[in-house]
């Protein structure tokens, strides 16, 4: 039996000092990352949180490339001491560090931060920081595969996916640890659902969380009898959060209402508007909240975040939406990455859910727009062929379906906009968008004139956009963001047929 195994048994059985002495000696003889983590974890197990903090702080300073575990466990020590601010600071400092194993995308530390903020709901800034760090990482993870399952469980995206088991040859400790982590994040996610609309019982949710953490941190269970299994369990930073929550007084969260209005985002603090919509989305990632946050990113010209947001939903959601693919492509278009935008719109041609009419014409129309603006990337014949195929769908009688025939007939088709009961102004704007493109394509408008049309479509100071409902309706149209981008980027080369057209 090694000194570390002896130390583990001693600490677990209550002889903390003898066990820690053995681990201190082992770390002094061989200050490898593994020994340093074992010693720090032992401090946390013994609830010597100050000692754990000091240990990891000195380890970080002494290491040329400290691993993410150092930062994660140091933050856990401070978090258990009630110093959430310092915990957030050290966790944030470690976001660029590399984890030793099981984290090739570097998302485990921000996921830990996210969980810590959920179980202490007053730590709203920590949750926002964790989410903005997670977002660009999550869209690269393979859906329903390990370790993206942990993120999907915690955010509520994709339902409640099952943990993929390893091959029969690899069954054992690693599979058990995966299931433990999944159970931990499921308990956290369930507690987060306290933000569901009434009726709710915050006290019950707090007690459910405490019970779940008691079960997760119970090392007397059969799975933890073996010393190696016990050491594997306490190698997870999440274990110490669970253990602390199991013994702490249940924290019953307050549930402040979320006031969401477009006026605040439009004229007020854009950052605050994003934060409010982020919290709303994280409380319940419904289709409406998903669209609201993504559109807010687009409005504030944070196109990278808009892309990451919609792409994560497109890849990991329970179902796919015509609108979400359209918005993701709009974000790429505004990033001056039209190839990726077109690829996204093509991917959105076959979605589970479509527009109000059910025909899912949005991405077909956007490809038609792209065929005029960038015919070098998508041919008009191909775009029109797709529209012709869609014209056979009887559901295109409902908006925005009539735009299919409108585009196929070069804008000569009469759109019955006056009978629209809702969103009439935004519908007119979209129709004007496609008419402008058609006229430009037919040589009726010059490039400058077409750019001026786009500028008018994107001008939200006009009287028709004064009302909050009409303004928000306009922002739910992908064409608005394409128009706004074209109005400001009209000078770069465009291809029409074989001729490059440049703005004079």
For each residue, the residues with C-beta under 8 A, 3 or more apart:
1: 5 6
2: 5 6
3: 6 7 22 23 25 26
4: 7 8 22 23 26 35 38
5: 1 2 8 9 227
6: 1 2 3 9 10 19 22
7: 3 4 10 11 18 19 20 22 23 26 38 42
8: 4 5 11 12 19 42 227 230 231
9: 5 6 12 13 19 227
10: 6 7 13 15 16 18 19 22
11: 7 8 15 16 19 20 42 45 46
12: 8 9 19 45 219 230
13: 9 10
14:
15: 10 11 18 19
16: 10 11 19 20 46 48
17: 20 21
18: 7 10 15 21 22
19: 6 7 8 9 10 11 12 15 16 22 23 42
20: 7 11 16 17 23 24 39 42 43 46
21: 17 18 24 25
22: 3 4 6 7 10 18 19 25 26
23: 3 4 7 19 20 26 27 35 38 39 42
24: 20 21 27 28 39
25: 3 21 22 28 29
26: 3 4 7 22 23 29 30 35 38 39
27: 23 24 30 31 35 36 38 39
28: 24 25 31
29: 25 26
30: 26 27 35
31: 27 28 35 36 62
32: 35 36
33: 36 37 63 67 69 100
34: 37 38
35: 4 23 26 27 30 31 32 38 39
36: 27 31 32 33 39 40 55 59 70
37: 33 34 40 41 69 70 73 235
38: 4 7 23 26 27 34 35 41 42 231
39: 20 23 24 26 27 35 36 42 43 55
40: 36 37 43 44 52 55 56 59 70 73 74
41: 37 38 44 45 73 234 235 240
42: 7 8 11 19 20 23 38 39 45 46
43: 20 39 40 46 48 49 51 52 55 77
44: 40 41 47 48 49 52 73 76 77 80 234 240
45: 11 12 41 42 234 240
46: 11 16 20 42 43
47: 44 80
48: 16 43 44 51 52
49: 43 44 52 53 77 78 80 81
50: 53 54 77 81
51: 43 48 54 55
52: 40 43 44 48 49 55 56 73 74 76 77
53: 49 50 56 57 74 77 78 81
54: 50 51 57 58
55: 36 39 40 43 51 52 58 59
56: 40 52 53 59 60 70 71 73 74 77
57: 53 54 60 61 74
58: 54 55 61 62
59: 36 40 55 56 62 63 66 70
60: 56 57 63 66 70 71 74
61: 57 58
62: 31 58 59
63: 33 59 60 66 67 70
64:
65: 97 98
66: 59 60 63 70 71 94 97
67: 33 63 70 97 98 99 100
68: 71 72 94 97 98 99 100 103 106 108 109
69: 33 37 72 73 99 100 237
70: 36 37 40 56 59 60 63 66 67 73 74 94 97
71: 56 60 66 68 74 75 90 91 93 94 97 109
72: 68 69 75 76 91 94 108 109 112 237
73: 37 40 41 44 52 56 69 70 76 77 237 240
74: 40 52 53 56 57 60 70 71 77 78 90
75: 71 72 78 79 86 87 88 90 91 94 112 113 116
76: 44 52 72 73 79 80 87 112 237 240 241
77: 43 44 49 50 52 53 56 73 74 80 81
78: 49 53 74 75 81 83 84 86 87 90
79: 75 76 82 83 84 87 116 241 244
80: 44 47 49 76 77 240 241 244
81: 49 50 53 77 78
82: 79
83: 78 79 86 87
84: 78 79 87 88 116 120 123 126
85: 88 89
86: 75 78 83 89 90
87: 75 76 78 79 83 84 90 91 116
88: 75 84 85 91 92 113 123 125 126 129
89: 85 86 92 93
90: 71 74 75 78 86 87 93 94
91: 71 72 75 87 88 94 95 109 112 113 126
92: 88 89 95 113 129
93: 71 89 90
94: 66 68 70 71 72 75 90 91 97 109
95: 91 92 106 109 110 133
96: 106
97: 65 66 67 68 70 71 94 109
98: 65 67 68 106
99: 67 68 69 102 103 106 108 109
100: 33 67 68 69
101:
102: 99 108 147
103: 68 99 106 107 108 147
104:
105: 137 140 141 147
106: 68 95 96 98 99 103 109 137
107: 103 110 111 134 137 138 141 147 151
108: 68 72 99 102 103 111 112 147 150
109: 68 71 72 91 94 95 97 99 106 112 113
110: 95 107 113 114 130 131 133 134 137
111: 107 108 114 115 130 134 150 151 154 185
112: 72 75 76 91 108 109 115 116 237 238 241
113: 75 88 91 92 109 110 116 117 126 127 129 130 133
114: 110 111 117 118 127 130 131 134 154
115: 111 112 118 119 154 184 185 188 238 241
116: 75 79 84 87 112 113 119 120 123 126 241
117: 113 114 120 121 123 124 126 127 130
118: 114 115 121 127 154 188 189 191 192
119: 115 116 188 191 209 241 245 251
120: 84 116 117 123 251
121: 117 118 124 251 253 254
122: 253 254
123: 84 88 116 117 120 126 127
124: 117 121 127 128 275 279
125: 88 128 129
126: 84 88 91 113 116 117 123 129 130
127: 113 114 117 118 123 124 130 131 279 282
128: 124 125 131 132 275 278 279
129: 88 92 113 125 126 132 133
130: 110 111 113 114 117 126 127 133 134
131: 110 114 127 128 134 135 278 282
132: 128 129 135 305
133: 95 110 113 129 130 136 137
134: 107 110 111 114 130 131 137 138 151
135: 131 132 138 139 305 308 309 312
136: 133 139 140 304 305 308
137: 105 106 107 110 133 134 140 141
138: 107 134 135 141 148 151 155 308 312 316
139: 135 136 308 311 312 315
140: 105 136 137
141: 105 107 137 138 145 147 148 151 316
142: 145 148
143: 148 152 158 315 316
144: 148 149 152 158 161 164
145: 141 142 148 149 164
146: 149 150 163 164 178
147: 102 103 105 107 108 141 150 151
148: 138 141 142 143 144 145 151 152 316
149: 144 145 146 152 153 161 162 163 164 182
150: 108 111 146 147 153 154 181 182 185
151: 107 111 134 138 141 147 148 154 155 157 316
152: 143 144 148 149 155 157 158 159 161 316
153: 149 150 160 161 182 185 186 189
154: 111 114 115 118 150 151 185 188 189 192
155: 138 151 152 189 282 285
156: 189 192 193 284 285
157: 151 152 285 312 313 316 317 318
158: 143 144 152 161 316 317 318
159: 152 318
160: 153 186
161: 144 149 152 153 158
162: 149
163: 146 149 178 179 182
164: 144 145 146 149
165: 171 175
166: 170 171 174 175 178
167: 170 171
168: 171
169:
170: 166 167 174 175
171: 165 166 167 168 175
172: 175 176
173: 176 177 228 229 232
174: 166 170 177 178
175: 165 166 170 171 172 178 179
176: 172 173 179 180 223 229 232
177: 173 174 180 181 232 233 236
178: 146 163 166 174 175 181 182
179: 163 175 176 182 183
180: 176 177 183 184 216 233 236
181: 150 177 178 184 185 236 238
182: 149 150 153 163 178 179 185 186
183: 179 180 186 187 212 216
184: 115 180 181 187 188 216 236 238 242
185: 111 115 150 153 154 181 182 188 189 238
186: 153 160 182 183 189 190
187: 183 184 190 191 208 209 212 213 216
188: 115 118 119 154 184 185 191 192 209
189: 118 153 154 155 156 185 186 192 193
190: 186 187 193 205 208 209 212
191: 118 119 187 188 194 205 206 208 209
192: 118 154 156 188 189 195 282 283
193: 156 189 190 196 205
194: 191 200 202 205 253 255
195: 192 255 283 284
196: 193 200 283 284
197: 200
198:
199:
200: 194 196 197 205 255
201: 204 205
202: 194 205 206 252 253 254 255
203: 206 207 250 252
204: 201 207 208
205: 190 191 193 194 200 201 202 208 209 253
206: 191 202 203 209 210 250 251 252 253
207: 203 204 210 211 250
208: 187 190 191 204 205 211 212
209: 119 187 188 190 191 205 206 212 213 245 250
210: 206 207 213 214 245 246 248 250
211: 207 208 214 215
212: 183 187 190 208 209 215 216
213: 187 209 210 216 217 242 243 245 246
214: 210 211 217 218 246
215: 211 212 218
216: 180 183 184 187 212 213 239 242 246
217: 213 214 239 242 243 246
218: 214 215 221 224
219: 12 224 230 233
220: 224
221: 218 224 225
222: 225
223: 176 229
224: 218 219 220 221 229 230 233
225: 221 222 229 230
226: 229 230
227: 5 8 9 230 231
228: 173 231 232
229: 173 176 223 224 225 226 232 233
230: 8 12 219 224 225 226 227 233 234
231: 8 38 227 228 234 235
232: 173 176 177 228 229 235
233: 177 180 219 224 229 230 236 239
234: 41 44 45 230 231 239 240
235: 37 41 231 232 239
236: 177 180 181 184 233 239
237: 69 72 73 76 112 240 241
238: 112 115 181 184 185 241 242
239: 216 217 233 234 235 236 242 243
240: 41 44 45 73 76 80 234 237 243 244
241: 76 79 80 112 115 116 119 237 238 244 245
242: 184 213 216 217 238 239 245 246
243: 213 217 239 240 246 247
244: 79 80 240 241 247 248
245: 119 209 210 213 241 242 248
246: 210 213 214 216 217 242 243
247: 243 244
248: 210 244 245 251
249:
250: 203 206 207 209 210
251: 119 120 121 206 248
252: 202 203 206
253: 121 122 194 202 205 206
254: 121 122 202
255: 194 195 200 202
256:
257:
258: 276 279 280 283
259: 276
260: 276 277 280 292
261: 264 265 468
262: 265 266 468 471 472 475
263: 266 267 268 468
264: 261 267 268 269 272 273 276
265: 261 262 268 270 273 274 277 296 299 300
266: 262 263 299 460 471
267: 263 264
268: 263 264 265 272 273
269: 264 272 273
270: 265 273 274 299 300
271: 274 275
272: 264 268 269 275 276
273: 264 265 268 269 270 276 277 296 300
274: 265 270 271 277 278 293 296 297 300 302
275: 124 128 271 272 278 279
276: 258 259 260 264 272 273 279 280
277: 260 265 273 274 280 281 289 292 293 296
278: 128 131 274 275 281 282 293
279: 124 127 128 258 275 276 282 283
280: 258 260 276 277 283 284 289 292 293
281: 277 278 284 285 289 290 292 293
282: 127 131 155 192 278 279 285
283: 192 195 196 258 279 280 289
284: 156 195 196 280 281 289
285: 155 156 157 281 282 289 290 313
286: 289 290
287: 290 291 321 353
288: 291 292
289: 277 280 281 283 284 285 286 292 293
290: 281 285 286 287 293 294 309 310 313 324
291: 287 288 294 295 323 324 327 476
292: 260 277 280 281 288 289 295 296
293: 274 277 278 280 281 289 290 296 297 309
294: 290 291 297 298 306 309 310 324 327
295: 291 292 298 299 327 475 476
296: 265 273 274 277 292 293 299 300
297: 274 293 294 300 302 303 305 306 309 331
298: 294 295 301 302 303 306 327 330 331 334 475 481
299: 265 266 270 295 296 475
300: 265 270 273 274 296 297
301: 298 334
302: 274 297 298 305 306
303: 297 298 306 307 331 332 334 335
304: 136 307 308 331 335
305: 132 135 136 297 302 308 309
306: 294 297 298 302 303 309 310 327 328 330 331
307: 303 304 310 311 328 331 332 335
308: 135 136 138 139 304 305 311 312
309: 135 290 293 294 297 305 306 312 313
310: 290 294 306 307 313 314 324 325 327 328 331
311: 139 307 308 314 315 328 344
312: 135 138 139 157 308 309 315 316
313: 157 285 290 309 310 316 317 321 324
314: 310 311 317 320 321 324 325 328 347 348
315: 139 143 311 312
316: 138 141 143 148 151 152 157 158 312 313
317: 157 158 313 314 320 321 324
318: 157 158 159
319: 351 352 353
320: 314 317 324 325 348 351 352 353
321: 287 313 314 317 324 325 351 352 353 354
322: 325 326 348 351 353 354 355 360 361 362 363
323: 291 326 327 355 362 476 478
324: 290 291 294 310 313 314 317 320 321 327 328 348
325: 310 314 320 321 322 328 329 344 345 347 348 351 362 363
326: 322 323 329 330 345 348 362 363 366 478
327: 291 294 295 298 306 310 323 324 330 331 478
328: 306 307 310 311 314 324 325 331 332 344 348
329: 325 326 332 333 340 341 342 344 345 348 363 366 478
330: 298 306 326 327 333 334 341 366 478 481 482
331: 297 298 303 304 306 307 310 327 328 334 335 341 481
332: 303 307 328 329 335 337 338 340 341 344
333: 329 330 336 337 338 341 370 481 482 485
334: 298 301 303 330 331 481 482 484 485
335: 303 304 307 331 332 340
336: 333 489 492
337: 332 333 340 341
338: 332 333 341 342 370 373 374 377
339: 342 343 377
340: 329 332 335 337 343 344
341: 329 330 331 332 333 337 338 344 345 370
342: 329 338 339 345 346 367 370 374 377 378
343: 339 340 346 347
344: 311 325 328 329 332 340 341 347 348
345: 325 326 329 341 342 348 349 363 366 367 370
346: 342 343 349 363 367
347: 314 325 343 344
348: 314 320 322 324 325 326 328 329 344 345 351 362 363
349: 345 346 360 363 364 386
350:
351: 319 320 321 322 325 348 354 360 363
352: 319 320 321
353: 287 319 320 321 322 360
354: 321 322 351 357 358 359 360 361 362
355: 322 323 358 359 360 361 362 398 399 400 401
356: 398 399
357: 354 361 395 396 397 398 399 400 401
358: 354 355 395 398
359: 354 355 390 393 395 396 398 401
360: 322 349 351 353 354 355 363 364
361: 322 354 355 357 364 365 390 396 400 401 403 404
362: 322 323 325 326 348 354 355 365 366 400 478
363: 322 325 326 329 345 346 348 349 351 360 366 367
364: 349 360 361 367 368 383 386 387 390 404
365: 361 362 368 369 387 400 403 404 407 434 479
366: 326 329 330 345 362 363 369 370 478 479 482
367: 342 345 346 363 364 370 371 378 382 383 386
368: 364 365 371 372 380 383 384 386 387 407 434
369: 365 366 372 373 433 434 437 479 482
370: 333 338 341 342 345 366 367 373 374 377 378 383
371: 367 368 374 375 378 379 380 382 383 384
372: 368 369 375 380 437 438 440 441 496
373: 338 369 370 437 486 494
374: 338 342 370 371 377 378 494 495
375: 371 372 378 379 380 495 496 497
376: 495
377: 338 339 342 370 374
378: 342 367 370 371 374 375 382 383
379: 371 375 382 383
380: 368 371 372 375 383 384 441
381: 384 385
382: 367 371 378 379 385 386
383: 364 367 368 370 371 378 379 380 386 387
384: 368 371 380 381 387 388 407 408
385: 381 382 388 389
386: 349 364 367 368 382 383 389 390
387: 364 365 368 383 384 390 391 404 407 408
388: 384 385 391 392 408
389: 385 386 392
390: 359 361 364 386 387 393 396 404
391: 387 388 396 404 405 408
392: 388 389
393: 359 390 396 401
394: 397
395: 357 358 359 398 401
396: 357 359 361 390 391 393 401 402 404 405
397: 357 394 401 402
398: 355 356 357 358 359 395 401
399: 355 356 357 402 403 420 427
400: 355 357 361 362 365 403 427 430
401: 355 357 359 361 393 395 396 397 398 404
402: 396 397 399 405 406 413 415 416
403: 361 365 399 400 406 407 415 430 431 434
404: 361 364 365 387 390 391 396 401 407 408
405: 391 396 402 408 409 413
406: 402 403 409 411 413 415 431 434 435
407: 365 368 384 387 403 404 410 411 434 438
408: 384 387 388 391 404 405 413
409: 405 406 412 413
410: 407 438 442
411: 406 407 434 435 438 439
412: 409
413: 402 405 406 408 409
414:
415: 402 403 406 427 431
416: 402 419 420
417: 420 424 427 428 431
418: 424
419: 416
420: 399 416 417 423 424 427
421: 424
422: 473
423: 420 426 427 470 473
424: 417 418 420 421 427 428
425: 428 429 464 465 470 473 474
426: 423 429 430 470 473 474 476 477 480
427: 399 400 415 417 420 423 424 430 431
428: 417 424 425 431 432
429: 425 426 432 433 457 474 477 479 480
430: 400 403 426 427 433 434 477 479
431: 403 406 415 417 427 428 434 435
432: 428 429 435 436 453 456 457
433: 369 429 430 436 437 454 457 479 480 482 483
434: 365 368 369 403 406 407 411 430 431 437 438 479
435: 406 411 431 432 438 439
436: 432 433 439 440 445 450 453 454 457
437: 369 372 373 433 434 440 441 450
438: 372 407 410 411 434 435 441 442
439: 411 435 436 442 444 445 450
440: 372 436 437 443 444 445 446 447 449 450
441: 372 380 437 438 496
442: 410 438 439
443: 440
444: 439 440
445: 436 439 440 449 450 453
446: 440 449 450
447: 440 450 451 490 494 501 502 503 504
448: 451 452 490 503 504
449: 440 445 446 452 453
450: 436 437 439 440 445 446 447 453 454 486 490
451: 447 448 454 455 486 487 490 503
452: 448 449 455 456
453: 432 436 445 449 450 456 457
454: 433 436 450 451 457 458 483 484 486 487 490
455: 451 452 458 459 487
456: 432 452 453 459 462
457: 429 432 433 436 453 454 479 480 483 484 487
458: 454 455 480 483 484 487
459: 455 456 462
460: 266 465 471 474
461: 465
462: 456 459 465
463: 466
464: 425 470
465: 425 460 461 462 470 471 474
466: 463 470 471
467: 470 471
468: 261 262 263 471 472
469: 472 473
470: 423 425 426 464 465 466 467 473 474
471: 262 266 460 465 466 467 468 474 475
472: 262 468 469 475 476
473: 422 423 425 426 469 470 476 477
474: 425 426 429 460 465 470 471 477 480
475: 262 295 298 299 471 472 480
476: 291 295 323 426 472 473
477: 426 429 430 473 474 480
478: 323 326 327 329 330 362 366 481 482
479: 365 366 369 429 430 433 434 457 482 483
480: 426 429 433 457 458 474 475 477 483 484
481: 298 330 331 333 334 478 484 485
482: 330 333 334 366 369 433 478 479 485 486
483: 433 454 457 458 479 480 486 487
484: 334 454 457 458 480 481 487 488
485: 333 334 481 482 488 489
486: 373 450 451 454 482 483 489 490
487: 451 454 455 457 458 483 484 490
488: 484 485
489: 336 485 486 492
490: 447 448 450 451 454 486 487 503
491: 502 503
492: 336 489
493: 500 501 502
494: 373 374 447 500 501 502
495: 374 375 376 498 499 500 501
496: 372 375 441 499 501
497: 375
498: 495
499: 495 496
500: 493 494 495
501: 447 493 494 495 496
502: 447 491 493 494
503: 447 448 451 490 491
504: 447 448
